[in-house]
């Protein structure tokens, strides 16, 4: 399914549930498939999960900003006939959710932010920028680029679990164009989201792994400190890629309490 939005066709999928709508926005170098385990676990909710520009099946032209991605969320909601919803964002997707909640508060019932940041983590951004540069210039292929991103998102326990394989990871089913990822990185680096986060008044849940190297947990604490009356949950030993198993119960409990 697609929604038209300002020089883009935004790809999205929907669950079959007729429950309350939940919009899911993924992060850098990922796709809407990230959310499938969450969707399965959240069967009482009508989940709508999106490929942001630069990922998955979404088609777009030119550069874009985080605010453009927030407008894409609005376009998907309009296409689905959803007036208001709960929003969940992971990593870069948390920036998108913060922007949307600040600009369209009447359309947001709550937000859940996974491994979020409102100030760009410079170390991770520089690492990602140089890695995509190596791929663009042919020094590494896109599979190696994907694996190196994945390593940076993993926890210590994740590495222990793949030790016997020689730390091998499967190649992605779909190749990622490094130029698309560079466009995402350009959007991430353009300013912080502190002012927007401070304007959010809806219920907010912040979840962060204690072993997150890509976006260290202090960035998540900053988000929680900035959004008034937000709740903060630490996932002990988790890295940047928060699995549904590690935190979906917290999300469901939060949504059910509203």
C-alpha positions as CSV (number, residue, x, y, z in Angstrom):
1,X,0.0,0.0,0.0
2,X,1.1,3.5,-0.7
3,X,0.2,7.1,0.3
4,X,1.2,10.1,-1.8
5,X,3.2,12.8,0.1
6,X,5.2,15.7,-1.3
7,X,7.3,14.1,-4.1
8,X,7.1,10.7,-2.5
9,X,5.0,7.5,-2.4
10,X,5.2,6.2,1.1
11,X,4.9,2.4,1.5
12,X,3.1,1.0,4.5
13,X,1.3,-2.1,5.7
14,X,-1.6,-2.5,8.1
15,X,-2.6,-5.3,10.4
16,X,-6.1,-6.7,10.3
17,X,-7.2,-5.7,13.8
18,X,-9.9,-3.1,14.2
19,X,-8.5,-1.9,17.5
20,X,-7.1,1.5,18.3
21,X,-4.6,2.6,15.6
22,X,-0.9,2.6,16.2
23,X,1.5,4.2,13.8
24,X,5.0,2.7,13.7
25,X,8.0,4.6,12.3
26,X,11.3,2.8,11.8
27,X,14.8,4.1,12.2
28,X,17.9,4.6,10.1
29,X,18.9,1.9,7.7
30,X,15.9,-0.2,8.5
31,X,12.4,-0.9,7.0
32,X,8.9,-1.5,8.1
33,X,9.7,-5.2,8.5
34,X,11.4,-4.2,11.8
35,X,8.0,-3.9,13.3
36,X,6.5,-7.3,12.3
37,X,7.3,-9.0,15.7
38,X,5.7,-6.0,17.4
39,X,2.6,-6.2,15.2
40,X,2.2,-9.9,15.9
41,X,2.4,-9.2,19.7
42,X,0.1,-6.2,19.5
43,X,-2.8,-8.1,17.9
44,X,-5.4,-6.0,19.8
45,X,-4.3,-2.8,18.0
46,X,-4.6,-1.7,14.4
47,X,-1.0,-1.4,13.5
48,X,0.2,0.7,10.5
49,X,3.9,0.5,9.9
50,X,5.8,2.7,7.5
51,X,8.8,2.6,5.2
52,X,10.3,6.1,5.7
53,X,12.1,7.8,2.8
54,X,15.4,6.1,2.0
55,X,14.2,2.7,3.1
56,X,12.1,-0.3,1.9
57,X,9.6,0.2,-0.9
58,X,9.0,4.0,-0.5
59,X,9.7,6.0,-3.6
60,X,11.0,9.6,-3.3
61,X,12.9,12.4,-5.1
62,X,15.5,14.7,-3.7
63,X,16.7,15.4,-0.2
64,X,14.4,15.5,2.8
65,X,14.1,16.6,6.4
66,X,12.8,15.0,9.5
67,X,9.8,17.3,9.2
68,X,9.2,15.9,5.7
69,X,9.1,12.5,7.2
70,X,6.6,13.7,9.8
71,X,4.4,15.0,6.9
72,X,4.7,11.5,5.4
73,X,3.2,10.1,8.6
74,X,0.3,12.5,8.2
75,X,-0.2,11.4,4.6
76,X,-0.4,7.8,5.6
77,X,-2.9,8.5,8.4
78,X,-5.0,10.5,6.0
79,X,-4.8,7.7,3.4
80,X,-6.0,5.2,6.1
81,X,-8.7,7.5,7.4
82,X,-7.1,7.7,10.8
83,X,-7.8,11.0,12.6
84,X,-5.7,10.3,15.7
85,X,-3.4,7.5,16.8
86,X,-0.8,6.2,19.2
87,X,2.7,6.7,17.6
88,X,5.8,4.5,18.1
89,X,9.2,5.5,16.8
90,X,12.5,3.6,16.9
91,X,15.8,5.5,16.7
92,X,15.6,8.0,13.8
93,X,11.8,7.3,13.9
94,X,11.7,8.8,17.3
95,X,12.8,12.1,15.8
96,X,9.9,11.8,13.3
97,X,7.4,11.0,16.0
98,X,8.6,14.0,18.1
99,X,8.2,16.3,15.1
100,X,4.7,15.0,14.3
101,X,3.6,15.2,18.0
102,X,4.8,18.8,18.2
103,X,3.2,19.9,15.0
104,X,-0.1,17.9,15.1
105,X,-0.8,17.4,18.9
106,X,-4.5,16.9,18.1
107,X,-3.8,13.8,16.1
108,X,-1.6,12.1,18.8
109,X,-3.0,10.0,21.6
110,X,0.4,8.9,23.0
111,X,4.0,8.4,21.9
112,X,6.4,5.6,22.6
113,X,10.0,6.2,21.7
114,X,12.5,3.4,21.5
115,X,16.2,4.1,21.7
116,X,15.5,7.8,21.0
117,X,17.5,10.9,20.7
118,X,16.7,14.6,20.3
119,X,20.3,15.7,19.8
120,X,22.3,13.9,17.1
121,X,24.9,11.4,18.6
122,X,28.0,12.7,16.8
123,X,30.1,9.6,17.1
124,X,27.4,7.3,15.6
125,X,26.6,9.8,12.9
126,X,30.2,10.2,11.8
127,X,30.7,6.4,11.8
128,X,27.6,5.9,9.7
129,X,28.5,8.7,7.3
130,X,32.0,7.3,6.7
131,X,30.6,3.8,6.3
132,X,28.1,4.9,3.6
133,X,30.9,6.9,2.0
134,X,33.0,3.7,1.8
135,X,30.1,1.9,0.2
136,X,29.4,4.7,-2.3
137,X,33.1,4.6,-3.4
138,X,33.1,0.8,-3.7
139,X,35.5,0.1,-0.9
140,X,32.9,-2.2,0.7
141,X,29.7,-3.7,-0.7
142,X,26.2,-3.1,0.6
143,X,26.1,-6.4,2.5
144,X,29.3,-5.5,4.5
145,X,27.9,-2.0,5.1
146,X,24.7,-3.6,6.5
147,X,26.7,-5.9,8.8
148,X,28.8,-3.1,10.1
149,X,25.7,-1.1,11.0
150,X,24.2,-4.1,12.6
151,X,27.3,-4.7,14.8
152,X,27.1,-1.1,16.1
153,X,23.4,-1.8,17.1
154,X,24.1,-5.0,18.9
155,X,24.7,-5.6,22.6
156,X,27.5,-7.5,24.3
157,X,25.2,-10.4,24.8
158,X,24.3,-10.3,21.1
159,X,27.9,-10.8,20.2
160,X,28.3,-13.7,22.6
161,X,25.3,-15.4,21.0
162,X,26.9,-15.3,17.5
163,X,30.5,-16.1,18.6
164,X,30.4,-19.7,17.3
165,X,29.4,-18.5,13.8
166,X,32.5,-16.3,13.6
167,X,30.3,-13.3,14.2
168,X,28.6,-13.8,10.9
169,X,25.2,-12.1,10.2
170,X,22.9,-13.0,7.3
171,X,22.8,-10.6,4.4
172,X,19.6,-8.5,4.1
173,X,16.9,-9.8,1.8
174,X,16.9,-6.4,0.1
175,X,20.0,-4.4,-0.8
176,X,20.3,-1.0,0.7
177,X,21.5,1.8,-1.5
178,X,24.1,3.8,0.5
179,X,23.0,7.0,-1.2
180,X,19.6,6.6,0.3
181,X,21.1,6.1,3.7
182,X,23.2,9.2,3.2
183,X,20.0,11.2,2.6
184,X,18.7,9.8,5.9
185,X,21.9,10.9,7.7
186,X,21.6,14.4,6.2
187,X,18.1,14.7,7.7
188,X,19.3,13.4,11.1
189,X,22.1,16.0,11.4
190,X,20.0,19.1,10.7
191,X,19.4,20.5,14.1
192,X,18.1,19.1,17.4
193,X,14.5,18.4,18.5
194,X,14.8,19.8,22.0
195,X,12.3,22.6,21.5
196,X,9.8,20.4,19.8
197,X,10.1,17.7,22.5
198,X,9.5,20.3,25.2
199,X,6.1,21.2,23.6
200,X,4.8,17.6,23.8
201,X,2.0,17.2,26.3
202,X,0.5,13.8,25.4
203,X,1.4,10.6,27.4
204,X,4.9,9.5,26.5
205,X,6.9,6.3,27.1
206,X,10.7,6.2,26.6
207,X,12.5,2.9,26.4
208,X,16.2,2.5,26.1
209,X,18.7,-0.3,26.3
210,X,21.5,0.0,28.9
211,X,24.1,-1.5,26.4
212,X,23.2,0.8,23.5
213,X,26.4,1.9,21.8
214,X,24.8,3.5,18.7
215,X,22.7,5.9,20.9
216,X,23.9,5.6,24.5
217,X,21.3,5.6,27.2
218,X,22.1,9.2,28.3
219,X,20.4,10.4,25.1
220,X,17.2,8.6,26.1
221,X,17.3,10.1,29.5
222,X,17.6,13.5,28.0
223,X,14.4,12.8,26.0
224,X,12.6,11.7,29.1
225,X,13.8,14.8,31.0
226,X,12.6,17.1,28.2
227,X,9.1,15.6,27.6
228,X,7.0,16.6,30.6
229,X,5.6,13.7,32.7
230,X,7.1,11.0,30.5
231,X,7.8,7.5,31.7
232,X,11.3,6.0,31.3
233,X,12.1,2.3,31.1
234,X,15.6,0.8,31.0
235,X,16.0,-2.6,29.3
236,X,19.0,-4.2,31.1
237,X,21.7,-5.5,28.7
238,X,19.8,-4.4,25.5
239,X,21.6,-2.7,22.6
240,X,20.2,-0.3,20.1
241,X,18.0,-2.8,18.2
242,X,15.3,-3.3,20.8
243,X,13.5,-6.6,20.1
244,X,9.8,-7.0,20.6
245,X,10.6,-9.6,23.2
246,X,12.6,-7.1,25.2
247,X,10.0,-4.3,25.4
248,X,6.7,-4.9,23.7
249,X,5.1,-5.8,27.1
250,X,6.0,-2.4,28.4
251,X,4.5,-0.7,25.4
252,X,1.2,-2.7,25.6
253,X,1.0,-2.1,29.4
254,X,1.5,1.7,28.7
255,X,-1.2,1.8,26.0
256,X,-3.6,-0.3,28.0
257,X,-3.3,2.1,30.9
258,X,-4.4,5.1,28.9
